[in-house]
Amino acid sequence: MKEIIWAIFCYLLGSFPQGYFVAKKKGVDILKVGWQKTSGTNVMKNVGFFEGVLVALVDVVKGVISVLGAQMMSFSSEIQALCGIFCVLGQMWSIFLKFRGGRGGGVSIGVMLFLNLKITLVAFLFWIITKNILGKYDGAPGMLVFFGMAITLSEMQEAFHYFVSHVLPFILLQRILGPWGSLRKIKDKRILLFRLIFDRDTLKK
């Protein structure tokens, strides 16, 4: 029962839409601008750098809290990872915003940093390298490299590997869905590929 209660708490924790409230305070409805997500990157681009960093940091802390609490209650490694996944799902599909939300990246990084700092930092290095090579595409392709390296390096790290391999499909699904209600309007199927790899509808910046 404790596991179920904590998992629900983690979903609600992830669901708290600080990105929406931070943007709203500046007079911006973040669900109507940019990629229509509450993530730190969308806030940074459409509200301000400081506000975006603040939102991203809170997402990271959410991820840390979700697995820290599970560990303190001596849950199994799989349950710890599952609680992290619930937190990510809450951030992407917030119950407080009619199941709209962010991209899940910040919360995922928080979970990963807590579960295995070394692997996360090594994978992050590959993300930075990829971003520098493919700078015009922002960090979207680098995120895929980041998760790919994390999965590859974590085969012997049970909780970490479980989390990364199971949360990645949801993050990719969120990319494909794109802005709210846009999926059903797509006529050019290449857009789905662009979204999957570059997290945008076009190769142009």
C-alpha positions, 0 to 999 in steps of 0.5 A: 500500500505504501508503494501505491500511495507514494507512486500517486504522490510522485505523479501529483508532484510531477503534475504541479505545473510551476512552468505554467504559473511562472509564465502566467505571472509574466503575463504569458500563457505558456500553453499557447506559445512556442511548443505549448509545453510547460517545460523549462526550455519553452519558458526560457524561449518565450518568457525569460532565461532566469524563469526557464532555468528556475522551472527546469531546476524545480523539475530536476528536484521533483525527480530527485524527491520521487526516488529519494522518498522511495529509497528512504522507505526501502522500496525495491529498486524497480519500485524506486524507478517506477516512482520516478516514471510516475513523476515524469508522467505527471510532468508530461500529462498534468492532472492540473492542466487537463493532461497537458504539460512538459517534455519530461526531460528535467524530471528524468534528469533528476531521477537519473542523477540520484540513481547513478550520478556517474552514468548520468554525467557521462551520458550528459557529456555525449549530449553536449558533444552532439548538441555542439555538432548539431547546434542548429537543432538545439538539444533534441537529437542530443537527448536521444544520444543521452538516453541511448548512452545511459541505457548502454552504460547501465546494464548492470545498474538495475534501477537506473536501467529500468527507469531509462529504458521504460521512460524513454518511450513516453518521452518519444511519444510526447515528442510525436504528439507535439502541441496539443491537438496537432497530431490529427492535423498532420498530412505530411508523415515526415513530420512525425520523423522530424518530431521524433528526432528533432522535436519540431515539425521542420528542419528549419530553425 
